[in-house]
Amino acid sequence: MKVASFNIKHRIFNDNLKISNKVFDIINENKIDVLCTQEIPRSMARKFKKVMNGYNILGDSRYHHYLKSLPFNEKNPIITKRNVIHTKTIRYKNKIKNIKEFFRYLKNIPIIPRIATLIVIKTDNKKDICIINTHLDYKFSVMQKKELKELTELVKEYHQKYDVILTGDFNMDEEVEHFKLFISDLEKENIYKVNLEGYTWRSKKGKEKKLDYIFISKSLTINDFGIIKSNDLSDHEIVYVDINA
């Protein structure tokens, strides 16, 4: 089973149908079984459903209730034909503990709330596989720390019953201290970062960073992993892992 992650970096006025067709080509050309995407507006998610006939497009949007129809309301949809037995969208709470944190939060409040999309796939392995797809805050360390803490608890919860693959755009390079601690916490749960070689994001000025990652249960057997060029469809590349499942 080939699982990939791709931040498509939408723009409200993009040609959603054209991009959806290109994403579908990437799925077919690279034989991807599960594609975890980030930064997908609701309008593009609808085009995904139109273009990718027979595929499940799973996951809810960041805003819900009365804010759901906002044009920049994004999803992190997971695209697959596999047998999905459970799905859930988690909105990070970013709880405030004290007055000091409250004022720091007001100063650094994120414009768009962050989420994780979760699915469980039925397999012939001893355990079914839980795939978690996330997109974390890009700017404020106070938010990143809270999101990583919630994400750690989420992974621990589902790892009790399932093998886990965690992927997405973490918006942190490997040298960020709180990201190092997150990696260490997952290793204690026998979940390890796949050692992707190379950069996964490039700025308009040519600055390169690794921001997209895959973490996987030690019990899963890896056949292959790597980075697929997105050919300027996005400022992110596509990361993938191929496992026995």
C-alpha positions, 0 to 999 in steps of 0.5 A: 500500500502506497501512502503519500502526502501532498500540500497542494497550496490552493489559491481561491481563484485557481482553476480547481478542475485543472488542478484536480485532473493533475492530482488525479494524474499523480495518483495514477502515474505513481500508483498511490493507494492513499493520498493525504492532501492539505490546503484544499478549499471546499470548491476544490474538494467538490472537483476532486469528487467529480474527477476521481470517480470511485474514490473516497474523498474523506475529511471535514473542513477547518471551519464548521457551522455558520463559517463553513461556506467561507471561500478560504475554508480548507480541508485536509482530505484523504483520497483512497479507494481502500476499504475505510471503516472509520473516519474523523476530523479533529480540530485542535483545541489550543487550550489556554492555561493561564492569563499569560498564555491568553495574552500571548494567544491574542497576539499570535492568534492563527487566522485559520484553525488547524485540523487533522483528518483520520481514517482507519483502513481494513487490511489483511495484516494482524492490525488495521491501519490508522492514517492521520493527515495533518497541517500545523501552524506555520508561524507561532511556536506557542501554537505548534507546541500545543498542536504537537501535544494534542497530536501526540495524544491522538496518535497514542490513543489510536496506536493502542488498537491500530498500526499508525501512519502519520503524515502531513505538512508540519511546517517545522524543520527537524532542528526545531526543538519542540519538533525534536521532542515530538519525534522522541515522544513518538519513538517511545511509542514505537513510531518512527520518522521515515528518513526522507532525503531532500527538501520538500518545500521551496520558497519563491526566492528558492529557499528550501526546507523539509516541512513534510514528514511521514511517521510509521509504526515499527511493526509495519514493513516498509518496501520503499519511500521517497519524494516525488516532484510536483513539477510546480503544481505546488511549492511542496513536493510529494512524500510517500511510503510504500508498505506491506498491507 
